[in-house]
Amino acid sequence: MVGIVAFLLIGAYMITVNKEYDIKNDANDREGFLKDFSGWIVNLGKNVKDVAGVAKEKEWLPNEEDYEEYSDNDTIKK
């Protein structure tokens, strides 16, 4: 949880610095920052969804044949 919060804070800091927002004194900068930050969060969510979809399609468990091949290992003594 701490890592996620740190990641979001670093992202917010990078947006503020790159766009040179003065969020303390300028209401327009605060509005621009909120638009940029919320857009970044939405894009981040879409990217995580895409990566999770690709990872879901991968074969993570061994096939039946692969399991038999590895279980016939003669270095394992019973």
MMTF fields as JSON, N, C-alpha, C and O atoms, coordinates in Angstrom:
{
  "mmtfVersion": "1.0.0",
  "mmtfProducer": "UNKNOWN",
  "numBonds": 311,
  "numAtoms": 312,
  "numGroups": 78,
  "numChains": 1,
  "numModels": 1,
  "chainsPerModel": [1],
  "groupsPerChain": [78],
  "chainIdList": ["A"],
  "bondAtomList": [4, 2, 8, 6, 12, 10, 16, 14, 20, 18, 24, 22, 28, 26, 32, 30, 36, 34, 40, 38, 44, 42, 48, 46, 52, 50, 56, 54, 60, 58, 64, 62, 68, 66, 72, 70, 76, 74, 80, 78, 84, 82, 88, 86, 92, 90, 96, 94, 100, 98, 104, 102, 108, 106, 112, 110, 116, 114, 120, 118, 124, 122, 128, 126, 132, 130, 136, 134, 140, 138, 144, 142, 148, 146, 152, 150, 156, 154, 160, 158, 164, 162, 168, 166, 172, 170, 176, 174, 180, 178, 184, 182, 188, 186, 192, 190, 196, 194, 200, 198, 204, 202, 208, 206, 212, 210, 216, 214, 220, 218, 224, 222, 228, 226, 232, 230, 236, 234, 240, 238, 244, 242, 248, 246, 252, 250, 256, 254, 260, 258, 264, 262, 268, 266, 272, 270, 276, 274, 280, 278, 284, 282, 288, 286, 292, 290, 296, 294, 300, 298, 304, 302, 308, 306],
  "bondOrderList": [1, 1, 1, 1, 1, 1, 1, 1, 1, 1, 1, 1, 1, 1, 1, 1, 1, 1, 1, 1, 1, 1, 1, 1, 1, 1, 1, 1, 1, 1, 1, 1, 1, 1, 1, 1, 1, 1, 1, 1, 1, 1, 1, 1, 1, 1, 1, 1, 1, 1, 1, 1, 1, 1, 1, 1, 1, 1, 1, 1, 1, 1, 1, 1, 1, 1, 1, 1, 1, 1, 1, 1, 1, 1, 1, 1, 1],
  "groupList": [{"groupName": "MET", "atomNameList": ["N", "CA", "C", "O"], "elementList": ["N", "C", "C", "O"], "formalChargeList": [0, 0, 0, 0], "bondAtomList": [1, 0, 2, 1, 3, 2], "bondOrderList": [1, 1, 2], "singleLetterCode": "M", "chemCompType": "L-PEPTIDE LINKING"}, {"groupName": "VAL", "atomNameList": ["N", "CA", "C", "O"], "elementList": ["N", "C", "C", "O"], "formalChargeList": [0, 0, 0, 0], "bondAtomList": [1, 0, 2, 1, 3, 2], "bondOrderList": [1, 1, 2], "singleLetterCode": "V", "chemCompType": "L-PEPTIDE LINKING"}, {"groupName": "GLY", "atomNameList": ["N", "CA", "C", "O"], "elementList": ["N", "C", "C", "O"], "formalChargeList": [0, 0, 0, 0], "bondAtomList": [1, 0, 2, 1, 3, 2], "bondOrderList": [1, 1, 2], "singleLetterCode": "G", "chemCompType": "PEPTIDE LINKING"}, {"groupName": "ILE", "atomNameList": ["N", "CA", "C", "O"], "elementList": ["N", "C", "C", "O"], "formalChargeList": [0, 0, 0, 0], "bondAtomList": [1, 0, 2, 1, 3, 2], "bondOrderList": [1, 1, 2], "singleLetterCode": "I", "chemCompType": "L-PEPTIDE LINKING"}, {"groupName": "ALA", "atomNameList": ["N", "CA", "C", "O"], "elementList": ["N", "C", "C", "O"], "formalChargeList": [0, 0, 0, 0], "bondAtomList": [1, 0, 2, 1, 3, 2], "bondOrderList": [1, 1, 2], "singleLetterCode": "A", "chemCompType": "L-PEPTIDE LINKING"}, {"groupName": "PHE", "atomNameList": ["N", "CA", "C", "O"], "elementList": ["N", "C", "C", "O"], "formalChargeList": [0, 0, 0, 0], "bondAtomList": [1, 0, 2, 1, 3, 2], "bondOrderList": [1, 1, 2], "singleLetterCode": "F", "chemCompType": "L-PEPTIDE LINKING"}, {"groupName": "LEU", "atomNameList": ["N", "CA", "C", "O"], "elementList": ["N", "C", "C", "O"], "formalChargeList": [0, 0, 0, 0], "bondAtomList": [1, 0, 2, 1, 3, 2], "bondOrderList": [1, 1, 2], "singleLetterCode": "L", "chemCompType": "L-PEPTIDE LINKING"}, {"groupName": "TYR", "atomNameList": ["N", "CA", "C", "O"], "elementList": ["N", "C", "C", "O"], "formalChargeList": [0, 0, 0, 0], "bondAtomList": [1, 0, 2, 1, 3, 2], "bondOrderList": [1, 1, 2], "singleLetterCode": "Y", "chemCompType": "L-PEPTIDE LINKING"}, {"groupName": "THR", "atomNameList": ["N", "CA", "C", "O"], "elementList": ["N", "C", "C", "O"], "formalChargeList": [0, 0, 0, 0], "bondAtomList": [1, 0, 2, 1, 3, 2], "bondOrderList": [1, 1, 2], "singleLetterCode": "T", "chemCompType": "L-PEPTIDE LINKING"}, {"groupName": "ASN", "atomNameList": ["N", "CA", "C", "O"], "elementList": ["N", "C", "C", "O"], "formalChargeList": [0, 0, 0, 0], "bondAtomList": [1, 0, 2, 1, 3, 2], "bondOrderList": [1, 1, 2], "singleLetterCode": "N", "chemCompType": "L-PEPTIDE LINKING"}, {"groupName": "LYS", "atomNameList": ["N", "CA", "C", "O"], "elementList": ["N", "C", "C", "O"], "formalChargeList": [0, 0, 0, 0], "bondAtomList": [1, 0, 2, 1, 3, 2], "bondOrderList": [1, 1, 2], "singleLetterCode": "K", "chemCompType": "L-PEPTIDE LINKING"}, {"groupName": "GLU", "atomNameList": ["N", "CA", "C", "O"], "elementList": ["N", "C", "C", "O"], "formalChargeList": [0, 0, 0, 0], "bondAtomList": [1, 0, 2, 1, 3, 2], "bondOrderList": [1, 1, 2], "singleLetterCode": "E", "chemCompType": "L-PEPTIDE LINKING"}, {"groupName": "ASP", "atomNameList": ["N", "CA", "C", "O"], "elementList": ["N", "C", "C", "O"], "formalChargeList": [0, 0, 0, 0], "bondAtomList": [1, 0, 2, 1, 3, 2], "bondOrderList": [1, 1, 2], "singleLetterCode": "D", "chemCompType": "L-PEPTIDE LINKING"}, {"groupName": "ARG", "atomNameList": ["N", "CA", "C", "O"], "elementList": ["N", "C", "C", "O"], "formalChargeList": [0, 0, 0, 0], "bondAtomList": [1, 0, 2, 1, 3, 2], "bondOrderList": [1, 1, 2], "singleLetterCode": "R", "chemCompType": "L-PEPTIDE LINKING"}, {"groupName": "SER", "atomNameList": ["N", "CA", "C", "O"], "elementList": ["N", "C", "C", "O"], "formalChargeList": [0, 0, 0, 0], "bondAtomList": [1, 0, 2, 1, 3, 2], "bondOrderList": [1, 1, 2], "singleLetterCode": "S", "chemCompType": "L-PEPTIDE LINKING"}, {"groupName": "TRP", "atomNameList": ["N", "CA", "C", "O"], "elementList": ["N", "C", "C", "O"], "formalChargeList": [0, 0, 0, 0], "bondAtomList": [1, 0, 2, 1, 3, 2], "bondOrderList": [1, 1, 2], "singleLetterCode": "W", "chemCompType": "L-PEPTIDE LINKING"}, {"groupName": "PRO", "atomNameList": ["N", "CA", "C", "O"], "elementList": ["N", "C", "C", "O"], "formalChargeList": [0, 0, 0, 0], "bondAtomList": [1, 0, 2, 1, 3, 2], "bondOrderList": [1, 1, 2], "singleLetterCode": "P", "chemCompType": "L-PEPTIDE LINKING"}],
  "groupTypeList": [0, 1, 2, 3, 1, 4, 5, 6, 6, 3, 2, 4, 7, 0, 3, 8, 1, 9, 10, 11, 7, 12, 3, 10, 9, 12, 4, 9, 12, 13, 11, 2, 5, 6, 10, 12, 5, 14, 2, 15, 3, 1, 9, 6, 2, 10, 9, 1, 10, 12, 1, 4, 2, 1, 4, 10, 11, 10, 11, 15, 6, 16, 9, 11, 11, 12, 7, 11, 11, 7, 14, 12, 9, 12, 8, 3, 10, 10],
  "groupIdList": [1, 2, 3, 4, 5, 6, 7, 8, 9, 10, 11, 12, 13, 14, 15, 16, 17, 18, 19, 20, 21, 22, 23, 24, 25, 26, 27, 28, 29, 30, 31, 32, 33, 34, 35, 36, 37, 38, 39, 40, 41, 42, 43, 44, 45, 46, 47, 48, 49, 50, 51, 52, 53, 54, 55, 56, 57, 58, 59, 60, 61, 62, 63, 64, 65, 66, 67, 68, 69, 70, 71, 72, 73, 74, 75, 76, 77, 78],
  "secStructList": [7, 2, 2, 2, 2, 2, 2, 2, 2, 2, 2, 2, 2, 2, 2, 2, 2, 2, 6, 6, 7, 7, 6, 6, 6, 7, 2, 2, 2, 2, 2, 2, 2, 2, 2, 2, 2, 2, 2, 2, 2, 2, 2, 2, 2, 2, 2, 2, 2, 2, 2, 2, 2, 2, 2, 2, 2, 1, 7, 7, 1, 7, 7, 2, 2, 2, 2, 2, 2, 2, 2, 6, 7, 6, 6, 1, 7, 7],
  "xCoordList": [0.829, 0.0, 0.876, 0.587, 1.943, 2.852, 3.508, 3.708, 3.838, 4.447, 3.518, 3.956, 2.241, 1.264, 1.118, 1.097, 1.02, 0.9, 2.147, 2.049, 3.316, 4.567, 4.601, 5.016, 4.167, 4.13, 3.222, 3.588, 2.049, 1.113, 1.652, 1.473, 2.31, 2.894, 4.03, 4.155, 4.849, 5.944, 5.37, 5.874, 4.311, 3.653, 3.092, 3.24, 2.44, 1.887, 3.0, 2.859, 4.099, 5.239, 5.804, 6.118, 5.93, 6.483, 5.567, 6.053, 4.261, 3.328, 3.467, 3.505, 3.544, 3.658, 4.936, 4.911, 6.035, 7.318, 7.37, 7.797, 6.936, 7.014, 6.124, 6.507, 4.965, 4.042, 4.229, 3.557, 5.139, 5.437, 4.182, 3.937, 3.395, 2.182, 2.525, 3.387, 1.847, 1.937, 0.607, -0.305, 0.523, -0.762, -1.094, -2.232, -0.12, -0.394, -1.125, -2.019, -0.759, -1.244, -2.168, -2.826, -2.239, -2.991, -4.091, -3.812, -5.354, -6.499, -6.515, -6.92, -6.086, -6.036, -5.014, -5.241, -3.884, -2.873, -3.4, -3.126, -4.155, -4.74, -5.708, -5.718, -6.52, -7.477, -6.753, -7.129, -5.72, -4.928, -4.241, -4.177, -3.723, -3.076, -4.073, -3.762, -5.266, -6.267, -6.675, -6.879, -6.794, -7.111, -5.982, -6.235, -4.744, -3.604, -3.446, -3.203, -3.583, -3.415, -4.519, -4.241, -5.762, -6.853, -6.709, -7.005, -6.267, -6.006, -4.913, -5.0, -3.881, -2.783, -3.283, -2.901, -4.126, -4.659, -5.526, -5.441, -6.351, -7.191, -6.321, -6.572, -5.304, -4.397, -3.645, -3.424, -3.259, -2.58, -3.497, -3.062, -4.758, -5.726, -5.924, -6.008, -5.998, -6.15, -4.935, -5.075, -3.745, -2.529, -2.449, -2.045, -2.831, -2.828, -3.828, -3.551, -4.986, -5.997, -5.445, -5.631, -4.767, -4.189, -3.142, -3.131, -2.263, -1.206, -1.81, -1.367, -2.816, -3.47, -4.164, -4.166, -4.754, -5.397, -4.404, -4.695, -3.233, -2.197, -1.679, -1.478, -1.462, -0.965, -1.983, -1.609, -3.262, -4.319, -4.311, -4.619, -3.963, -3.972, -2.781, -2.802, -1.753, -0.56, -0.848, -1.722, -0.108, -0.216, 0.735, 1.952, 0.174, 0.993, 1.236, 2.218, 0.371, 0.506, 1.079, 0.844, 1.831, 2.401, 1.308, 0.291, 1.548, 0.643, 0.808, 1.765, -0.123, -0.059, 1.231, 1.891, 1.596, 2.819, 4.069, 5.01, 4.069, 5.216, 5.376, 6.496, 4.278, 4.344, 4.942, 5.761, 4.539, 5.088, 6.58, 7.347, 6.996, 8.413, 9.239, 10.314, 8.743, 9.486, 9.381, 10.289, 8.319, 8.17, 9.007, 9.227, 9.477, 10.322, 11.793, 12.653, 12.092, 13.451, 14.068, 13.552, 15.169, 15.77, 16.659, 17.208, 16.806, 17.604, 16.783, 17.342, 15.483, 14.629, 14.447, 13.866, 14.934, 14.856, 13.707, 13.477, 12.994, 11.874, 12.319, 11.509],
  "yCoordList": [-1.192, 0.0, 1.26, 2.24, 1.203, 2.35, 2.582, 3.725, 1.504, 1.622, 2.28, 3.086, 1.938, 2.527, 4.029, 4.839, 4.377, 5.801, 6.562, 7.668, 5.973, 6.615, 6.796, 7.844, 5.778, 5.855, 6.99, 7.746, 7.114, 8.173, 9.552, 10.504, 9.664, 10.948, 11.359, 12.529, 10.399, 10.699, 11.123, 12.06, 10.436, 10.823, 12.226, 13.007, 12.555, 13.902, 14.944, 16.011, 14.628, 15.554, 15.765, 16.892, 14.678, 14.786, 15.624, 16.419, 15.456, 16.264, 17.732, 18.597, 18.013, 19.392, 20.053, 21.204, 19.334, 19.894, 20.051, 21.09, 19.024, 19.079, 20.167, 20.805, 20.384, 21.399, 22.752, 23.726, 22.803, 24.026, 24.622, 25.825, 23.765, 24.213, 24.856, 24.369, 25.944, 26.582, 26.291, 27.118, 25.119, 24.694, 25.379, 25.307, 26.037, 26.754, 28.064, 28.429, 28.771, 30.138, 30.355, 31.392, 29.422, 29.662, 28.616, 27.423, 29.079, 28.173, 27.492, 26.334, 28.184, 27.581, 26.455, 25.437, 26.642, 25.582, 24.37, 23.23, 24.611, 23.495, 22.709, 21.478, 23.432, 22.775, 21.976, 20.843, 22.572, 21.871, 20.646, 19.599, 20.785, 19.643, 18.517, 17.356, 18.84, 17.805, 17.096, 15.882, 17.843, 17.228, 16.298, 15.17, 16.771, 15.947, 14.72, 13.618, 14.909, 13.796, 12.762, 11.563, 13.205, 12.249, 11.531, 10.34, 12.226, 11.577, 10.539, 9.47, 10.855, 9.91, 8.67, 7.55, 8.862, 7.737, 6.853, 5.626, 7.466, 6.691, 5.887, 4.702, 6.52, 5.805, 4.695, 3.622, 4.951, 3.927, 2.729, 1.584, 2.987, 1.899, 1.099, -0.128, 1.782, 1.092, 0.214, -0.915, 0.742, -0.029, -1.254, -2.328, -1.103, -2.241, -3.293, -4.491, -2.839, -3.765, -4.528, -5.741, -3.827, -4.477, -5.507, -6.616, -5.143, -6.064, -7.272, -8.399, -7.05, -8.161, -9.084, -10.301, -8.514, -9.337, -10.22, -11.382, -9.678, -10.462, -11.543, -12.683, -11.198, -12.178, -13.283, -14.433, -12.947, -13.939, -14.993, -16.159, -14.585, -15.487, -16.449, -17.442, -16.164, -17.012, -18.326, -18.403, -19.352, -20.668, -20.705, -20.791, -20.639, -20.55, -21.919, -22.09, -22.87, -24.187, -25.166, -25.027, -26.156, -27.132, -28.032, -28.296, -28.493, -29.465, -30.809, -31.027, -31.701, -33.052, -33.745, -34.387, -33.617, -34.262, -33.662, -34.383, -32.342, -31.688, -32.148, -32.358, -32.304, -32.737, -34.129, -34.39, -35.038, -36.393, -36.374, -37.13, -35.515, -35.415, -34.981, -35.529, -34.002, -33.513, -34.45, -34.48, -35.206, -36.106, -37.369, -38.088, -37.652, -38.825, -38.546, -39.34, -37.457, -37.059, -38.079, -38.289, -38.709, -39.751, -39.185, -39.948, -37.893, -37.322, -37.203, -36.985, -37.343, -37.306, -38.726, -39.562, -38.995, -40.345, -40.391, -39.454, -41.489, -41.669, -42.392, -42.634],
  "zCoordList": [0.0, 0.0, 0.0, -0.687, 0.783, 0.85, -0.51, -0.921, -1.197, -2.519, -3.528, -4.348, -3.468, -4.383, -4.114, -5.04, -2.837, -2.48, -2.914, -3.446, -2.69, -3.098, -4.617, -5.11, -5.352, -6.815, -7.278, -8.178, -6.676, -7.043, -6.684, -7.443, -5.536, -5.144, -6.072, -6.433, -6.453, -7.385, -8.733, -9.352, -9.198, -10.447, -10.376, -11.316, -9.251, -9.07, -9.077, -9.673, -8.414, -8.386, -9.793, -10.178, -10.554, -11.906, -12.801, -13.605, -12.672, -13.46, -13.087, -13.962, -11.795, -11.32, -11.836, -12.271, -11.787, -12.214, -13.738, -14.241, -14.469, -15.935, -16.53, -17.511, -15.963, -16.473, -15.786, -16.125, -14.827, -14.076, -13.449, -13.538, -12.816, -12.135, -10.795, -10.063, -10.487, -9.166, -8.459, -8.454, -7.877, -7.312, -5.99, -5.527, -5.383, -4.134, -4.384, -3.62, -5.44, -5.618, -6.812, -6.886, -7.736, -8.97, -9.139, -9.26, -9.145, -9.278, -10.647, -10.749, -11.688, -13.019, -13.085, -13.739, -12.401, -12.341, -11.576, -11.952, -10.505, -9.746, -10.622, -10.606, -11.385, -12.281, -13.365, -13.668, -13.942, -14.959, -14.391, -15.036, -13.167, -12.524, -12.296, -12.563, -11.808, -11.561, -12.849, -12.849, -13.949, -15.235, -15.687, -16.111, -15.594, -16.009, -15.119, -15.612, -13.809, -12.87, -13.062, -13.079, -13.205, -13.393, -14.731, -14.823, -15.756, -17.044, -16.941, -17.545, -16.174, -15.973, -15.23, -15.569, -14.229, -13.468, -14.375, -14.307, -15.216, -16.133, -17.096, -17.316, -17.671, -18.578, -17.858, -18.42, -16.632, -15.834, -15.628, -15.749, -15.319, -15.144, -16.421, -16.376, -17.562, -18.839, -19.133, -19.602, -18.854, -19.098, -18.197, -18.643, -16.937, -16.013, -16.491, -16.435, -16.96, -17.49, -18.689, -18.79, -19.6, -20.779, -20.395, -20.928, -19.473, -19.035, -18.336, -18.556, -17.498, -16.804, -17.796, -17.613, -18.851, -19.876, -20.608, -20.892, -20.916, -21.588, -20.648, -21.067, -19.386, -18.416, -18.184, -17.956, -18.241, -18.04, -19.146, -18.899, -20.355, -21.496, -21.514, -22.24, -20.729, -20.713, -20.009, -19.146, -20.383, -19.763, -18.565, -18.732, -17.365, -16.164, -15.511, -14.789, -15.752, -15.137, -16.145, -17.345, -15.674, -16.605, -17.18, -16.539, -18.403, -19.022, -18.338, -17.595, -18.591, -18.014, -18.444, -17.627, -19.731, -20.231, -19.583, -19.25, -19.408, -18.787, -17.35, -16.885, -16.651, -15.256, -15.158, -14.277, -16.064, -16.046, -16.354, -15.758, -17.28, -17.629, -16.424, -16.178, -15.674, -14.526, -13.34, -12.51, -13.23, -12.085, -12.248, -11.274, -13.464, -13.702, -13.417, -13.799, -12.769, -12.463, -11.502, -10.405, -11.913, -11.081, -9.974, -9.18, -9.91, -8.82, -7.537, -6.462, -7.642, -6.458, -5.965, -6.658, -4.788, -4.202, -3.223, -2.459, -3.259, -2.336, -1.09, -0.195]
}
